[in-house]
Amino acid sequence: PNIPRPRMKVCVLGDAVHCEAAEKAGIPYRSVEDLKKLNKNKKLVKKLALHFNAFVASQVLIPQIPRLLGPGLNKAGKFPTLVTQAENLSTKIDEIRSQVKFQLKKVLCMGVAVGNVEMSPEELRHNIIMAINFLTSLLKKNWNNIKTLHIKSTMGKVQRIYG
């Protein structure tokens, strides 16, 4: 899919290798020493969680994160995504930026970001179709669960596309 949120802020929590790669790519990062300085301080961990939209962590660091930061990132719903030594950091971050999260709860409606202003109509169409197909695959009765579908820009009018 095309990246719906290109300005999404992602932070790398990494070992020396990933921190060096992040510095070269101009991606914000925190080393193990930086995380130890936070010392499970709830306010500082919450501030870190609020500052970034998502986190990526080195494979060796993932088991240590609950010990270093406590439950702060998990409570914020921003537990880091795993990145191995073999994976390219930039492609992993682009993968995270192109993810769309559906939160299926008891509510009957939901909103999901599928695009941005800079995208062409064809790219938007492709993203919308992919999101709808994925959503229908999650539902028990597929299309029978969906009454209507609408698309809407931030300040624009609602356009019905199904139902």
The 8 nearest C-alpha neighbors of each residue, nearest first, counted from 0:
[[1, 126, 2, 97, 125, 129, 122, 3],
 [0, 2, 3, 97, 122, 126, 114, 123],
 [1, 3, 97, 4, 96, 5, 0, 114],
 [4, 2, 114, 113, 115, 97, 1, 5],
 [3, 5, 7, 6, 2, 96, 115, 97],
 [6, 4, 7, 2, 3, 96, 97, 93],
 [7, 5, 4, 8, 96, 3, 9, 2],
 [6, 8, 4, 5, 52, 9, 96, 53],
 [9, 7, 51, 52, 6, 53, 10, 50],
 [10, 8, 53, 54, 51, 52, 7, 11],
 [11, 9, 54, 27, 28, 55, 12, 51],
 [12, 10, 28, 55, 56, 13, 54, 29],
 [13, 11, 56, 29, 28, 30, 55, 10],
 [14, 12, 57, 17, 30, 56, 18, 11],
 [13, 15, 17, 16, 18, 30, 57, 31],
 [14, 16, 18, 17, 19, 13, 30, 31],
 [17, 15, 19, 18, 14, 20, 13, 84],
 [16, 18, 20, 13, 19, 14, 15, 21],
 [19, 17, 21, 15, 20, 16, 13, 14],
 [18, 20, 22, 16, 17, 21, 15, 23],
 [19, 21, 17, 23, 22, 18, 24, 16],
 [22, 20, 26, 18, 24, 19, 23, 25],
 [21, 23, 25, 19, 20, 24, 26, 18],
 [24, 22, 20, 21, 25, 19, 26, 18],
 [25, 23, 21, 22, 26, 20, 89, 88],
 [26, 24, 22, 23, 21, 27, 20, 28],
 [25, 27, 21, 24, 22, 28, 10, 11],
 [28, 26, 10, 11, 25, 21, 9, 29],
 [27, 29, 11, 10, 12, 18, 26, 21],
 [30, 28, 12, 33, 11, 13, 34, 31],
 [29, 31, 33, 32, 13, 12, 14, 34],
 [30, 32, 34, 33, 35, 14, 13, 29],
 [33, 31, 35, 30, 34, 36, 29, 37],
 [34, 32, 30, 36, 35, 31, 29, 37],
 [33, 35, 31, 37, 36, 32, 67, 30],
 [34, 36, 32, 38, 37, 33, 67, 31],
 [37, 35, 33, 38, 34, 32, 39, 31],
 [36, 38, 34, 35, 40, 39, 43, 44],
 [37, 39, 36, 35, 40, 67, 68, 34],
 [40, 38, 68, 69, 37, 41, 67, 44],
 [41, 39, 38, 43, 42, 37, 44, 68],
 [42, 40, 44, 43, 39, 45, 71, 69],
 [41, 43, 45, 44, 40, 46, 47, 39],
 [42, 44, 46, 45, 40, 41, 47, 37],
 [45, 43, 47, 41, 46, 42, 71, 48],
 [46, 44, 48, 42, 47, 43, 41, 71],
 [45, 47, 43, 49, 44, 48, 42, 50],
 [46, 48, 44, 50, 45, 49, 43, 51],
 [49, 47, 45, 46, 50, 51, 72, 44],
 [50, 48, 46, 47, 51, 45, 52, 75],
 [49, 51, 47, 48, 46, 52, 8, 45],
 [52, 50, 8, 49, 53, 48, 9, 10],
 [51, 53, 8, 9, 7, 50, 54, 49],
 [54, 52, 9, 51, 77, 10, 8, 79],
 [53, 55, 79, 10, 9, 11, 80, 56],
 [54, 56, 80, 79, 11, 12, 81, 10],
 [57, 55, 12, 81, 13, 79, 11, 82],
 [58, 56, 13, 82, 60, 59, 83, 81],
 [57, 59, 83, 60, 61, 81, 82, 56],
 [60, 58, 57, 61, 62, 14, 63, 56],
 [59, 61, 57, 63, 58, 62, 56, 64],
 [60, 62, 64, 63, 58, 59, 56, 57],
 [63, 61, 60, 64, 59, 65, 66, 58],
 [64, 62, 66, 60, 61, 65, 67, 59],
 [63, 65, 67, 66, 61, 62, 68, 60],
 [66, 64, 69, 68, 67, 63, 70, 62],
 [67, 65, 63, 64, 69, 68, 39, 62],
 [68, 66, 64, 65, 35, 69, 39, 63],
 [69, 67, 39, 65, 64, 66, 44, 71],
 [68, 70, 65, 39, 71, 66, 67, 64],
 [69, 71, 73, 72, 74, 65, 68, 39],
 [72, 70, 74, 73, 69, 44, 45, 75],
 [73, 71, 75, 77, 78, 74, 70, 48],
 [72, 74, 78, 76, 70, 75, 71, 77],
 [75, 73, 71, 76, 72, 70, 77, 78],
 [74, 76, 72, 73, 77, 71, 48, 45],
 [77, 75, 73, 74, 78, 72, 71, 53],
 [76, 78, 72, 75, 53, 73, 79, 54],
 [77, 79, 73, 72, 76, 80, 54, 53],
 [80, 78, 54, 55, 56, 77, 81, 53],
 [79, 81, 55, 56, 54, 82, 78, 53],
 [80, 82, 56, 58, 55, 57, 79, 83],
 [81, 83, 57, 58, 56, 86, 55, 80],
 [84, 82, 58, 85, 86, 57, 81, 87],
 [83, 85, 86, 82, 57, 58, 17, 87],
 [84, 86, 83, 87, 82, 88, 58, 17],
 [87, 85, 83, 84, 88, 82, 91, 90],
 [86, 88, 90, 89, 91, 85, 84, 82],
 [87, 89, 91, 90, 92, 86, 21, 20],
 [90, 88, 92, 91, 87, 93, 24, 21],
 [89, 91, 93, 92, 87, 88, 94, 86],
 [90, 92, 94, 88, 89, 93, 87, 95],
 [93, 91, 95, 89, 94, 90, 96, 88],
 [94, 92, 96, 90, 95, 91, 89, 97],
 [93, 95, 91, 97, 92, 96, 90, 98],
 [96, 94, 92, 98, 97, 93, 91, 53],
 [95, 97, 93, 94, 98, 4, 2, 92],
 [96, 98, 2, 94, 95, 3, 93, 1],
 [99, 97, 95, 96, 94, 100, 2, 3],
 [98, 100, 97, 101, 112, 111, 113, 130],
 [101, 99, 102, 98, 111, 112, 103, 130],
 [100, 102, 103, 99, 111, 134, 109, 110],
 [103, 101, 104, 100, 109, 111, 110, 106],
 [102, 104, 101, 105, 106, 109, 107, 137],
 [103, 105, 106, 102, 107, 109, 108, 101],
 [104, 106, 107, 103, 108, 102, 109, 101],
 [107, 105, 104, 108, 109, 103, 102, 110],
 [106, 108, 105, 109, 104, 103, 145, 146],
 [109, 107, 106, 110, 105, 103, 104, 148],
 [110, 108, 111, 107, 106, 102, 101, 103],
 [109, 111, 112, 108, 101, 102, 150, 113],
 [110, 112, 113, 109, 101, 99, 100, 130],
 [113, 111, 114, 3, 110, 99, 4, 115],
 [114, 112, 3, 126, 111, 127, 123, 99],
 [115, 113, 3, 123, 112, 118, 4, 116],
 [114, 116, 3, 117, 118, 4, 113, 112],
 [115, 117, 118, 114, 119, 152, 3, 123],
 [116, 118, 115, 119, 114, 3, 120, 5],
 [119, 117, 116, 115, 122, 123, 120, 114],
 [118, 120, 122, 121, 123, 117, 116, 124],
 [121, 119, 123, 122, 124, 118, 125, 117],
 [120, 122, 124, 119, 123, 125, 118, 126],
 [123, 121, 125, 119, 124, 120, 118, 126],
 [124, 122, 120, 126, 125, 121, 114, 127],
 [123, 125, 121, 127, 122, 126, 120, 128],
 [124, 126, 122, 128, 123, 127, 121, 129],
 [127, 125, 123, 129, 124, 128, 0, 113],
 [128, 126, 130, 124, 129, 125, 123, 131],
 [127, 129, 131, 125, 130, 126, 132, 124],
 [130, 128, 126, 132, 127, 131, 133, 125],
 [129, 131, 127, 133, 128, 132, 134, 126],
 [132, 130, 134, 128, 133, 129, 127, 135],
 [133, 131, 129, 135, 134, 130, 128, 136],
 [132, 134, 136, 130, 131, 135, 129, 137],
 [133, 135, 131, 137, 136, 132, 130, 138],
 [136, 134, 141, 132, 138, 137, 133, 142],
 [135, 137, 133, 134, 138, 141, 132, 139],
 [138, 136, 134, 135, 133, 139, 141, 132],
 [137, 139, 141, 135, 136, 140, 134, 144],
 [140, 138, 141, 137, 144, 136, 135, 143],
 [139, 141, 143, 144, 138, 142, 135, 136],
 [140, 142, 135, 138, 143, 139, 144, 136],
 [143, 141, 144, 145, 135, 140, 138, 146],
 [144, 142, 140, 145, 141, 146, 139, 138],
 [143, 145, 142, 140, 141, 146, 138, 139],
 [146, 144, 142, 143, 147, 148, 141, 135],
 [145, 147, 162, 144, 148, 143, 161, 142],
 [148, 146, 162, 161, 145, 149, 159, 160],
 [149, 147, 161, 160, 159, 162, 150, 146],
 [150, 148, 159, 158, 160, 157, 151, 147],
 [151, 149, 158, 157, 159, 148, 160, 152],
 [150, 152, 157, 155, 156, 158, 153, 149],
 [151, 153, 155, 154, 150, 156, 157, 115],
 [152, 154, 155, 151, 156, 115, 116, 157],
 [153, 155, 152, 156, 151, 157, 116, 150],
 [156, 154, 152, 153, 151, 157, 158, 150],
 [155, 157, 151, 158, 154, 152, 153, 150],
 [156, 158, 151, 150, 149, 159, 155, 152],
 [159, 157, 150, 149, 151, 160, 156, 148],
 [160, 158, 149, 161, 148, 150, 157, 147],
 [159, 161, 149, 148, 158, 150, 162, 147],
 [162, 160, 148, 147, 159, 149, 146, 145],
 [161, 147, 146, 148, 160, 159, 145, 149]]
